[in-house]
Amino acid sequence: MVRIIMSIPVDIDNHFFTSMSIGLLHYLQKKKLKCKFFKPISQIENYDFNHTNQILKKYSNIESIDSLNINKIEVFNNDIEYNNIINLIIKKYYENKNNTDVIFIEGLIPVYVKELMFDLNCKIANIFNVEIIFITSILSKNKNFKKIKSKIDIIFKKKIYNYNSRSVFFFIKEIFQKRYFNIFFKNLNNFELNNIQNKTIHQNNIFSITEEKITYIPWLKNNIFGINLKEIFNYLNCNVINLIEKNRIKYIIFFDKNFFLKEKFFLQSLIIFSIKNKKILEKIYNFLSKKIFFNALLFIDFQKKNKIYNNIIFNKIIKIAIKKNITILYLEDNICQINLKLVNFYKYDFPIQDKKLILNIINYISQHIPKNFHYKKYLNYKFYISPYIFKYNLVERASKIRKTILLPEGNELRIIQAASICSYQKIANCVLFGKKKEIMSIFKINKIKFNTNINIIDPDLIRNNYIDLLVKMRKHKCLTEYDAKKLLKDNIFLATMMLKTNQIDGIVAGVNTTTANTIRPALQIIKTSPDYSIISSIFIMLLPKNVLIYGDCAINPNPNYKQLAEITIQSAETAKLFDIVPKIAMISYSTGNSSSGIEVEKVHKATKFLQNKFPDLIIDGPLQYDAAVDEKIGKYKAPNSLVAGNANIIIFPDLNTGNTTYKAVQRSSNIISIGPILQGINQPINDLSRGASVEDIIYTIAVTILQSKIKT
């Protein structure tokens, strides 16, 4: 099974986040793992997020999965379009997961529409049940790891369902504290940078031992690796007196009269100083006269009206610098303006053309990744399918079968919207009952795309075609021609006759009628499968953390223990349609022998009956609902159960309990509930809740297609 790792940024700049991604991928590749990089969304409107992808394509043989570009931010506020984006992300994963050891997903940095980016990162983590790497930074003494971890716990625990701070890695950018600012924005007073680096790296080793999931990466802005001087030149938009493009710098130093630095740092430095200060000019000239050279000089406060060109020392500096290949730049900005610009240097953009810098970063990051990172316990060892993966697989499988589904309530807006989507996404060939003029008007008024694959049939034109057949089929009930005409005025009854004659492959109805009215024609015309005595139903509950099947919540008011057993078998068979390995909990108000009563005894008898008749079936009961679905409670209440805490099929003892529970869960949690899906019937007819959403209808159509494949 492919290992899925996702990096998630928390208060971090794009430059370091990109550096960590390319470093981690290089590290995994060195372990002889075949890796693929995936940035789900590369661009939203005009903001580019895809620096890592560009770097990998230019400097690495690690394969990158193509990203999505989103042109309008508004699509995230449209449920259908947002689901399309999620489905495309899942599709790209499935297209690339074969022959791969690791898919490394890089989360989006929330620098733009922060709440949206945060939610999207969490959603992707939940969809794929990823291993999480948090990448963050410590910028001051007031922001230590304890505070960072506390923040992460607060914002991610409720959003990422497999989140456990003990099971994630933390890579922390550790900026050199006060001394860092001394180098960049004041001056460097008689200390050696290497000593700081050594101390920080030593500190990093201590942390790695005491906190095995925490790795501190010592970082001195971009200068650890050396910056191509041309990048700074372009970034600051400098004026040029002498530019040596091959020069690289490690240190950016603001020079004042008290400046003191060991000679070896000069060759790697960009010296910034005010041209107004004559004493500094003299000091720079003295250095150059003693053959102590720099990589570059940047004069600030440079005004053309100044008489600096007539300054003898200035001209001597220029002459030596040109002779010794020292870059000389100048700007009109003052020290404060330069400081502000340099603070944001590489914060969002990355020097993709600077190959040496990229390779230095890769090697540097790789050296700091702990050995236990590769051997981390894999989280996806349990069977797990997220609701989004379930929906994606359901639609994908249905689209490969491509059956014809009749929607008798063809003039209902939600039905028309669902038919349009199913047609354009090639999920099903849809047939709508209704007057063509009326239906086309609804398409036009609501700006719904009409696909010519949608077939609109006026039921009034075909009702009489089925009178003789219906009389023949119901002759044992002494059905007259007059009664047959009356029955066929009901569009659902007419649709059922079309299904019986195999003109269509399935029926989905119910947004404007009761379950009883939907099922009655099925019982009279289609009838139950030979193996069963009853028809029952399930709801597929797409909960935030998992997918559960509830049965029976729509059909049988008070089944006896044998009927309850039959409902259970039907539900297990339906679950297999979706590649769900049944783990069945028979629900009651009692767990085991904790209580007694007629209803508990019924559940107990049904469970024993099934265990004896189907010994390979994973089933347990009676179980209380919390013991069935909550692992901790399940271990406490039923420690020897194979089902408790891990059930994926929930069988309720009666309709009152089942229907009440499903509606409470659906409406309180704002989840998608597919169903009721009818089982135990010869050909697929599925009912819709009258409150069904467009999504509910689409997925019910997809389920009906899967059922039709089995029936045929």
C-alpha positions in Angstrom: 0.0 0.0 0.0 1.3 3.5 -0.9 2.4 5.6 2.0 0.8 9.1 2.0 2.7 11.9 3.8 1.4 15.5 3.9 3.3 18.6 5.0 1.1 21.2 6.7 2.4 24.8 7.3 1.7 26.6 10.5 2.9 30.3 10.6 5.8 29.7 8.2 7.1 31.4 5.2 7.0 29.9 1.7 10.7 29.8 1.3 11.4 27.5 4.3 8.3 25.4 3.6 9.5 24.8 0.0 13.0 24.0 1.3 11.6 21.4 3.7 9.5 19.7 1.0 12.4 19.3 -1.5 14.7 18.2 1.4 12.3 15.6 2.7 11.7 14.2 -0.8 15.4 14.0 -1.4 15.8 12.2 1.9 13.1 9.6 1.0 14.5 9.1 -2.4 17.9 8.3 -0.9 16.2 5.5 1.0 15.4 4.0 -2.4 11.7 4.8 -2.1 9.9 5.7 -5.3 8.3 9.0 -4.5 5.8 11.2 -6.2 5.1 14.8 -5.3 1.6 16.2 -5.3 0.6 19.9 -4.8 -3.2 19.5 -5.1 -3.7 23.1 -6.1 -0.9 25.1 -7.7 -2.7 28.4 -8.2 -5.7 30.2 -6.9 -6.6 33.2 -9.1 -3.2 35.1 -9.5 -1.3 33.6 -6.6 1.2 30.9 -7.4 1.7 28.2 -4.8 3.7 25.7 -6.8 7.4 26.5 -6.2 8.3 23.0 -5.1 6.8 21.5 -8.3 8.8 23.8 -10.5 12.0 23.1 -8.6 11.5 19.3 -8.7 10.9 19.4 -12.5 14.1 21.4 -13.0 16.5 19.7 -10.7 15.1 16.3 -9.7 13.9 13.0 -11.2 11.1 12.8 -8.7 7.8 12.7 -10.5 5.3 15.5 -9.9 1.6 15.0 -10.2 0.0 17.8 -12.2 -1.8 20.3 -10.0 -5.1 22.1 -10.4 -5.3 25.8 -11.3 -8.3 27.5 -9.8 -9.2 30.7 -11.7 -12.0 31.9 -9.4 -12.1 31.8 -5.7 -15.9 31.8 -5.8 -15.9 28.1 -6.8 -15.1 27.2 -3.2 -18.5 28.6 -2.1 -20.4 26.4 -4.5 -21.0 22.9 -3.1 -21.1 21.2 -6.4 -18.1 22.9 -7.9 -16.1 22.4 -4.7 -16.9 18.7 -4.7 -15.7 18.6 -8.3 -12.4 20.0 -7.2 -12.1 17.4 -4.4 -13.0 14.6 -6.9 -10.3 15.8 -9.3 -7.8 15.7 -6.5 -8.8 12.2 -5.6 -8.8 11.2 -9.2 -5.2 12.4 -9.6 -4.2 10.3 -6.5 -5.7 7.2 -8.0 -4.1 7.7 -11.3 -0.7 7.9 -9.7 -0.8 5.6 -6.7 0.3 2.4 -8.6 4.0 1.5 -8.7 4.7 4.2 -6.0 6.1 3.8 -2.4 5.3 7.4 -1.2 3.0 10.2 -2.3 4.2 13.4 -0.7 1.4 15.9 -0.5 2.4 19.5 0.1 -0.2 21.5 1.9 -1.1 25.1 0.8 0.4 28.0 2.7 -2.5 30.1 4.0 -1.1 33.5 2.9 -4.1 34.1 0.7 -7.7 33.5 2.0 -6.3 31.9 5.1 -9.4 30.2 6.4 -10.1 28.6 3.0 -6.5 27.3 2.7 -6.6 25.9 6.3 -9.9 24.1 5.7 -8.7 22.7 2.4 -5.5 21.3 4.0 -7.5 19.6 6.7 -10.0 18.2 4.2 -7.2 16.7 2.1 -5.6 15.2 5.2 -8.9 13.6 6.2 -9.6 12.3 2.7 -6.4 10.3 2.4 -5.9 9.6 6.2 -2.3 11.0 5.8 0.7 10.9 7.9 1.2 14.5 9.0 4.3 16.7 9.1 3.8 20.1 10.7 6.3 22.7 9.5 6.5 25.8 11.6 9.0 28.2 13.1 10.4 29.7 16.3 11.2 33.3 15.8 11.5 34.6 19.4 11.9 33.4 23.0 8.2 34.2 23.4 7.2 31.6 20.8 8.6 28.3 22.0 7.7 24.8 21.0 5.2 24.3 23.8 3.2 27.3 22.7 3.4 26.2 19.0 2.2 22.7 19.9 -0.6 24.0 22.0 -1.7 26.2 19.1 -1.5 23.2 16.7 -3.5 21.0 19.1 -6.3 23.6 19.4 -6.7 24.3 15.6 -6.2 20.8 14.2 -7.7 18.4 16.7 -11.2 19.1 15.7 -10.4 19.4 12.0 -8.2 16.4 11.3 -9.9 13.2 12.4 -6.9 11.0 12.8 -4.9 13.8 14.6 -2.8 12.7 17.5 0.2 14.9 18.4 2.2 11.7 19.3 1.8 10.4 15.8 2.9 13.4 13.8 6.3 15.0 13.1 7.3 18.6 13.8 10.0 20.2 11.7 10.7 23.6 13.3 12.6 26.5 11.7 14.8 27.9 14.4 16.0 31.4 13.6 19.1 32.5 15.5 17.6 34.8 18.1 19.0 38.3 18.9 22.2 37.8 17.1 20.4 37.1 13.9 19.0 40.6 13.9 22.4 42.0 14.8 23.8 40.5 11.7 21.0 41.7 9.4 19.9 45.0 10.8 22.6 46.5 13.1 26.2 45.4 13.1 28.2 42.4 14.0 30.2 42.9 17.2 33.1 40.7 17.6 31.7 37.2 17.4 32.0 34.5 14.9 28.9 33.2 13.1 30.2 29.6 13.0 30.2 29.5 16.7 26.5 30.3 16.8 25.8 27.7 14.1 27.6 25.1 16.1 25.7 25.9 19.3 22.4 25.8 17.5 23.2 22.5 15.8 24.2 21.1 19.2 21.0 22.3 20.7 19.2 20.6 17.8 20.8 17.3 18.6 19.6 17.5 22.2 16.1 18.2 21.2 16.1 15.3 18.7 17.0 12.9 21.5 14.5 14.2 24.1 11.6 14.8 21.7 11.8 12.1 19.0 9.1 13.6 16.9 10.5 17.1 17.0 13.3 18.3 14.7 14.8 21.8 14.9 16.3 23.1 11.7 18.9 25.9 12.5 18.3 28.7 10.0 19.9 32.0 9.3 17.5 33.5 6.8 18.7 32.5 3.4 22.4 33.0 4.0 23.2 29.5 5.2 23.5 28.5 1.6 24.8 31.6 -0.1 22.6 33.8 -2.2 23.2 34.6 -5.9 23.9 38.3 -5.8 21.8 38.8 -9.0 18.7 37.7 -7.0 19.3 40.6 -4.5 20.1 43.0 -7.3 16.8 42.2 -9.0 14.8 42.1 -5.8 15.9 45.5 -4.6 15.9 46.9 -8.1 19.4 48.3 -7.6 21.4 50.7 -9.8 24.7 49.3 -11.0 28.2 50.6 -11.1 29.8 47.2 -11.4 28.0 43.8 -11.3 29.7 40.4 -11.1 26.9 38.0 -11.5 28.7 34.9 -10.4 29.3 36.3 -7.0 27.5 34.7 -4.1 27.0 36.1 -0.6 26.4 34.5 2.8 26.1 37.5 4.9 24.2 40.8 4.5 25.8 43.3 6.9 24.8 46.9 7.7 28.1 48.7 8.3 28.5 51.5 10.9 31.5 53.2 12.4 31.8 50.6 15.2 31.9 47.7 12.8 34.4 44.9 13.5 34.5 41.5 11.8 37.0 38.8 11.2 38.5 38.9 7.7 37.2 35.6 6.4 33.6 36.9 6.5 34.3 39.7 4.1 34.7 37.6 1.0 31.2 36.2 1.6 29.5 39.5 2.4 27.3 42.2 1.0 28.2 45.4 2.9 25.4 48.0 3.1 26.2 51.5 4.3 25.1 55.1 3.9 27.1 57.1 1.4 26.4 60.2 3.5 28.7 58.9 6.2 32.3 59.9 5.3 33.9 58.0 8.1 32.4 54.8 6.9 33.7 55.6 3.3 37.2 56.0 4.8 36.9 52.7 6.7 35.8 50.8 3.6 38.7 52.3 1.7 41.1 51.3 4.4 39.9 47.7 4.2 40.3 47.6 0.5 43.8 49.2 0.7 44.8 46.4 3.1 43.6 43.9 0.5 40.6 42.9 2.6 37.9 42.5 0.0 34.1 42.0 -0.1 31.8 40.3 -2.6 29.7 43.4 -2.9 29.1 46.9 -1.8 25.7 48.6 -1.7 25.6 52.4 -1.2 22.3 53.7 0.2 21.0 57.2 0.6 22.5 57.8 -2.9 21.1 61.0 -4.3 22.3 62.2 -7.7 22.4 65.8 -6.5 25.0 64.8 -4.0 28.5 65.7 -5.0 29.7 62.1 -4.2 31.3 61.7 -7.7 33.7 64.4 -6.8 34.6 62.6 -3.6 38.2 61.3 -4.0 37.7 58.3 -1.6 34.6 57.2 -3.3 36.3 57.2 -6.7 39.2 55.2 -5.2 36.8 52.6 -3.8 35.2 52.3 -7.2 38.5 51.8 -9.0 39.7 49.1 -6.6 36.3 47.3 -6.6 36.2 47.1 -10.4 39.8 45.8 -10.5 39.0 43.1 -7.9 35.7 42.1 -9.3 33.7 43.5 -6.4 30.0 44.2 -7.3 29.0 47.8 -6.6 25.4 48.8 -6.4 23.6 51.9 -5.2 20.0 52.9 -4.1 18.3 56.0 -3.0 16.5 54.1 -0.2 17.5 54.8 3.4 18.3 52.1 6.0 14.7 51.6 7.2 13.4 51.1 3.7 16.1 48.5 2.9 15.5 46.7 6.2 11.8 46.3 5.4 12.5 45.0 2.0 15.1 42.4 3.2 12.8 41.1 5.9 10.5 39.8 3.1 13.3 38.7 0.9 12.4 35.2 -0.4 9.4 35.1 1.9 7.1 34.0 -0.9 9.2 33.7 -4.0 11.9 31.1 -4.5 15.1 31.5 -6.6 14.3 28.6 -9.0 17.1 29.5 -11.4 19.8 29.3 -8.7 20.9 25.7 -9.0 23.7 25.9 -6.5 21.4 27.3 -3.8 18.8 24.6 -4.5 21.3 21.8 -4.2 22.8 23.3 -1.0 19.3 23.5 0.5 18.5 19.9 -0.4 21.7 18.6 1.2 21.3 20.8 4.3 17.7 19.8 5.0 18.5 16.1 4.4 21.3 16.2 7.0 18.8 17.4 9.7 16.1 14.8 9.1 16.1 12.2 12.0 16.7 8.6 11.3 13.4 7.5 12.8 11.5 9.5 10.2 11.7 6.8 7.6 10.8 4.0 10.0 7.8 5.8 11.5 4.9 3.4 12.2 2.5 3.5 9.2 -0.9 4.9 10.1 -3.0 3.3 7.3 -2.7 -0.2 8.6 -6.4 -0.4 9.5 -9.1 -0.6 6.9 -10.2 2.9 6.4 -12.2 4.7 3.7 -13.0 8.4 4.0 -16.5 9.6 2.9 -14.9 11.5 0.0 -13.1 8.4 -1.2 -16.3 6.4 -0.9 -18.3 8.9 -3.0 -15.5 9.1 -5.6 -15.3 5.3 -5.9 -19.1 5.0 -6.1 -19.4 7.5 -9.0 -16.3 6.1 -10.8 -17.7 2.6 -10.7 -21.2 3.7 -11.8 -19.7 5.7 -14.7 -17.9 2.6 -16.0 -21.2 0.6 -16.0 -23.3 3.5 -17.5 -26.9 2.3 -17.1 -30.2 4.0 -17.8 -32.0 5.4 -14.7 -35.6 6.7 -14.8 -36.5 9.6 -12.6 -40.3 9.8 -12.6 -40.5 13.2 -10.8 -38.9 14.9 -13.9 -40.2 18.4 -13.3 -38.7 18.7 -9.8 -35.7 21.2 -9.7 -33.4 18.9 -7.6 -34.1 16.0 -9.9 -33.3 18.1 -13.0 -30.0 19.4 -11.5 -29.0 15.8 -10.5 -29.8 14.6 -14.0 -27.7 17.3 -15.6 -24.7 16.5 -13.5 -25.1 12.7 -14.0 -25.3 13.2 -17.7 -22.3 15.6 -18.1 -20.1 13.5 -15.7 -21.2 10.3 -17.6 -22.5 8.7 -14.4 -25.8 7.6 -16.0 -28.2 7.9 -18.9 -31.1 9.7 -17.3 -34.7 9.6 -18.3 -37.1 12.3 -17.0 -40.9 11.9 -16.9 -42.8 15.1 -17.7 -43.9 17.6 -20.4 -40.8 18.5 -22.4 -41.7 22.2 -22.7 -42.1 22.5 -18.9 -38.9 20.7 -18.1 -36.9 22.6 -20.7 -38.2 25.9 -19.2 -36.9 24.8 -15.8 -33.5 24.1 -17.3 -33.5 27.5 -18.9 -34.8 29.6 -15.9 -32.3 28.0 -13.5 -29.4 28.1 -16.0 -28.9 24.4 -15.8 -26.9 22.7 -18.6 -29.0 20.4 -20.8 -27.3 17.4 -22.3 -28.8 15.8 -25.3 -28.2 12.4 -23.5 -31.1 13.3 -21.2 -34.3 11.7 -22.5 -37.5 13.4 -21.6 -40.7 11.2 -22.0 -44.2 12.5 -21.7 -45.8 9.8 -19.5 -49.3 10.6 -20.9 -48.2 9.3 -24.3 -47.1 5.9 -23.1 -49.5 4.9 -20.3 -51.8 2.9 -22.5 -48.9 0.8 -23.8 -48.8 -1.1 -20.5 -52.5 -1.7 -19.9 -52.7 -5.2 -21.3 -49.5 -6.4 -19.7 -50.5 -5.1 -16.3 -53.9 -6.8 -16.5 -52.2 -10.1 -17.4 -49.7 -9.7 -14.6 -52.4 -9.0 -12.0 -55.1 -11.3 -13.2 -54.8 -13.4 -10.0 -56.0 -10.2 -8.3 -58.8 -9.9 -10.9 -57.4 -6.6 -12.1 -59.7 -5.0 -14.7 -58.7 -2.8 -17.7 -60.3 0.2 -15.9 -58.3 -0.5 -12.7 -55.1 -0.9 -14.8 -55.6 2.5 -16.4 -56.1 4.0 -13.0 -52.9 2.5 -11.6 -50.9 3.6 -14.6 -51.8 7.3 -14.0 -49.3 7.1 -11.2 -45.9 7.9 -12.7 -44.0 5.7 -10.3 -46.3 2.7 -11.2 -45.7 3.5 -14.9 -42.0 3.6 -14.3 -42.1 0.3 -12.5 -43.7 -1.3 -15.6 -40.9 0.1 -17.7 -38.4 -1.5 -15.3 -40.2 -4.8 -15.4 -40.0 -4.8 -19.2 -36.3 -4.0 -19.0 -36.6 -0.7 -20.9 -34.7 0.9 -18.1 -32.2 -0.4 -15.6 -33.4 1.3 -12.4 -35.7 3.8 -10.8 -34.9 6.6 -8.3 -38.0 8.5 -6.9 -39.4 9.9 -3.7 -38.7 13.6 -3.5 -42.4 14.4 -3.8 -44.0 11.2 -2.4 -43.9 8.9 0.5 -41.7 5.8 0.8 -44.9 3.7 0.9 -46.0 5.1 -2.5 -42.5 4.4 -4.0 -42.4 0.8 -2.7 -46.0 -0.3 -3.3 -45.6 -0.7 -7.1 -42.3 -2.6 -6.5 -43.9 -5.1 -4.2 -46.8 -5.6 -6.7 -44.8 -5.7 -9.9 -41.1 -6.4 -9.3 -41.4 -8.4 -6.1 -38.8 -9.8 -3.7 -35.8 -11.8 -4.7 -36.2 -15.6 -4.5 -33.8 -15.8 -1.5 -35.8 -13.4 0.6 -39.3 -13.0 2.1 -39.1 -9.2 2.8 -37.8 -6.0 1.3 -35.7 -3.9 3.6 -33.7 -0.7 3.4 -30.3 0.8 4.3 -29.0 4.3 4.6 -25.3 4.9 3.7 -24.2 7.5 6.3 -21.2 9.5 5.1 -20.0 10.6 8.6 -17.0 13.0 8.9 -14.7 10.2 10.2 -16.0 7.1 8.5 -18.8 5.5 6.5 -21.6 3.5 8.2 -24.5 1.5 6.9 -27.8 1.8 8.9 -30.5 -0.8 8.4 -33.5 -0.9 8.5 -34.6 2.7 8.8 -37.5 3.0 6.3 -39.5 -0.2 5.6 -40.2 -2.8 8.4 -41.9 -1.3 11.5 -41.3 -4.2 13.9 -39.5 -7.2 12.4 -39.3 -10.5 14.3 -35.9 -12.1 14.9 -35.9 -14.0 11.6 -36.9 -10.9 9.7 -34.2 -9.0 11.5 -31.7 -11.7 10.5 -32.8 -11.3 6.9 -32.4 -7.6 7.0 -28.9 -8.1 8.3 -27.9 -10.5 5.5 -29.4 -8.2 2.9 -27.4 -5.3 4.4 -24.2 -7.3 4.4 -24.7 -8.2 0.7 -25.3 -4.6 -0.2 -22.2 -3.5 1.7 -20.1 -5.8 -0.4 -21.3 -3.9 -3.5 -19.2 -1.0 -2.2 -16.2 -3.2 -1.2 -17.0 -2.8 2.5 -16.0 -5.8 4.6 -19.1 -6.3 6.9 -18.6 -5.8 10.6 -22.1 -6.0 11.9 -23.4 -4.6 15.2 -26.9 -5.7 16.2 -28.1 -2.7 18.2 -30.1 -2.7 21.4 -30.3 -0.7 24.6 -28.2 -3.4 26.2 -24.6 -4.6 25.6 -24.3 -8.4 26.1 -26.2 -9.4 29.2 -26.2 -6.0 30.8 -30.0 -5.8 30.6 -33.0 -7.9 29.6 -36.3 -7.5 28.0 -38.4 -8.6 24.9 -36.5 -6.3 22.5 -33.1 -7.3 23.8 -34.1 -11.0 23.5 -35.1 -10.5 19.9 -31.7 -9.0 19.0 -30.0 -11.8 20.9 -31.9 -14.5 19.0 -31.3 -12.9 15.6 -27.5 -12.7 16.4 -27.3 -16.3 17.5 -29.3 -17.4 14.4 -26.9 -15.6 12.1 -23.8 -16.8 13.9 -24.9 -20.4 13.5 -26.1 -20.1 9.9 -23.2 -17.9 8.7 -20.1 -18.7 10.9 -17.8 -16.6 8.7 -19.9 -13.4 9.2 -18.3 -10.9 11.6 -21.3 -10.0 13.8 -22.0 -9.3 17.4 -25.0 -8.3 19.5 -26.8 -7.1 21.4 -24.5 -4.0 21.4 -25.3 -0.4 22.5 -24.7 2.1 19.8 -21.7 3.7 21.6 -20.1 0.4 22.2 -20.5 -0.5 18.5 -18.9 2.7 17.0 -16.5 4.0 19.7 -13.3 2.0 20.1 -12.6 3.0 23.7 -16.2 2.3 24.9 -16.3 -0.9 22.9 -13.2 -2.2 24.6 -14.6 -1.3 28.0 -18.2 -2.7 27.5 -17.4 -5.7 25.2 -13.6 -6.4 25.5 -13.8 -9.8 23.7 -15.9 -8.6 20.7 -14.5 -8.5 17.2 -17.1 -5.9 16.3 -17.3 -3.5 19.2 -15.8 -0.1 18.4 -15.2 -1.1 14.7 -18.7 -1.8 13.4 -19.5 -0.5 9.9 -23.0 -2.0 9.6 -25.5 -1.0 12.3 -28.7 -3.0 12.4 -31.5 -1.4 14.4 -34.2 -3.6 16.2 -37.2 -1.7 14.7 -38.2 1.1 12.4 -38.9 3.6 15.2 -35.3 3.3 16.5 -33.7 3.2 13.1 -35.6 6.1 11.5 -35.2 8.3 14.5 -31.5 7.7 14.8 -30.7 8.2 11.1 -32.5 11.5 11.0 -31.0 12.7 14.2 -27.5 11.9 13.0 -28.0 13.3 9.5 -29.5 16.6 10.6 -27.4 17.2 13.7 -24.1 16.5 11.9 -25.1 18.0 8.5 -23.8 14.9 6.7 -24.8 13.2 3.4 -27.1 10.3 3.8 -27.7 8.1 0.8 -31.0 6.3 0.8 -33.2 4.7 1.6 -31.6 2.0 -0.6 -34.0 -0.9 -1.1 -32.7 -4.4 -0.7 -34.2 -7.9 -1.3 -35.9 -6.8 -4.5 -35.6 -8.3 -8.0 -34.7 -5.1 -9.8 -33.4 -1.8 -8.3 -35.9 0.8 -7.2 -34.6 3.3 -4.7 -36.5 5.8 -2.6 -35.4 9.4 -1.8 -36.0 11.3 1.3 -38.3 14.3 0.6 -35.6 16.5 2.0 -32.9 14.9 -0.3 -30.2 17.3 -1.7 -28.9 17.2 -5.2 -25.9 15.3 -4.0 -28.1 12.7 -2.3 -29.9 12.1 -5.5 -26.7 11.8 -7.6 -25.2 9.2 -5.2 -28.5 7.3 -5.0 -28.5 7.1 -8.8 -24.9 5.7 -8.6 -26.0 3.1 -6.0 -28.9 2.1 -8.2 -26.5 1.5 -11.1 -24.3 -0.8 -9.0 -27.4 -2.7 -8.0 -28.6 -3.0 -11.6 -25.3 -4.7 -12.5 -25.9 -7.4 -9.9 -29.5 -7.9 -11.0 -28.6 -8.3 -14.6 
